[in-house]
Amino acid sequence: MTSLLAQREIMEIHGRFDPASFLAWIARHATKLGLRNEVAHASQERIELRTEGPEDLLSALEMACLLGPIEVWVDTIERRAVPLEADPSH
């Protein structure tokens, strides 16, 4: 059963990549999946994203990043749940 409840996570991607082009690629995929996405850190070896959406779609974004564009090498992706604040829109 898929969960449609929004979750918030920090997704930390480690590897070797051009952050500008990889972030544009990630943003396109996050938009296609209907996820909220905010960049907290970006360097050639680490990208930290704050993502929000259903768990299954967050997992889909993780898999997409692992398989990502040919010029990107992803070693690991760490995901950490972040509690949603008390917000009546969630």
C-alpha positions in Angstrom: 0.0 0.0 0.0 1.4 3.4 -0.9 1.5 6.2 1.6 0.1 9.6 0.4 0.9 11.4 3.6 3.6 14.0 3.2 6.9 13.4 5.0 9.8 15.7 5.3 13.3 14.4 4.9 16.9 15.5 4.6 18.5 13.7 1.7 22.3 13.8 1.7 23.9 12.7 -1.6 27.7 11.9 -1.6 29.7 11.3 -4.7 31.3 13.3 -7.6 29.3 15.7 -9.7 28.9 19.2 -11.0 26.4 20.5 -8.5 24.8 23.1 -10.8 23.8 20.6 -13.5 22.9 17.8 -11.1 20.7 20.1 -9.0 18.9 21.2 -12.2 18.4 17.5 -13.1 17.2 16.8 -9.5 14.8 19.7 -9.6 13.2 18.5 -12.9 12.7 15.0 -11.4 11.3 16.3 -8.1 8.8 18.5 -10.0 7.7 15.5 -12.1 7.1 13.6 -8.9 5.3 16.5 -7.3 7.8 16.9 -4.5 8.9 20.0 -2.7 12.7 20.4 -2.8 15.1 22.9 -1.2 18.9 22.9 -1.5 20.6 23.2 1.9 24.2 22.6 0.7 25.8 21.9 -2.7 29.5 21.1 -3.5 31.2 18.8 -5.9 31.1 16.0 -3.3 28.0 16.5 -1.3 24.5 17.8 -1.9 22.0 18.2 0.9 18.3 18.5 0.1 15.3 19.2 2.2 12.5 17.2 0.5 8.8 16.8 1.2 6.2 14.5 -0.2 4.9 10.9 0.1 7.5 8.4 1.2 7.1 6.3 -2.0 7.9 9.3 -4.2 10.8 10.3 -2.0 12.2 6.8 -2.5 11.6 7.2 -6.3 13.7 10.4 -6.2 16.4 8.6 -4.3 16.5 5.8 -6.9 16.5 8.4 -9.8 19.5 10.1 -8.2 21.4 6.8 -7.8 20.8 6.0 -11.5 21.1 9.7 -12.5 22.7 11.2 -15.5 25.8 9.5 -16.9 28.2 12.2 -15.9 27.2 11.9 -12.2 28.7 9.4 -9.8 26.7 8.9 -6.6 28.4 6.8 -3.8 25.8 7.0 -1.1 22.5 8.7 -0.3 21.5 9.1 3.4 18.0 10.0 4.3 16.8 11.3 7.6 13.2 12.1 8.6 12.4 15.6 9.8 9.2 16.1 11.8 6.6 18.2 10.1 5.7 21.3 12.2 2.2 21.7 13.4 0.8 23.1 10.2 -2.9 22.9 9.3 -2.1 22.6 5.6 -0.5 19.1 6.2 
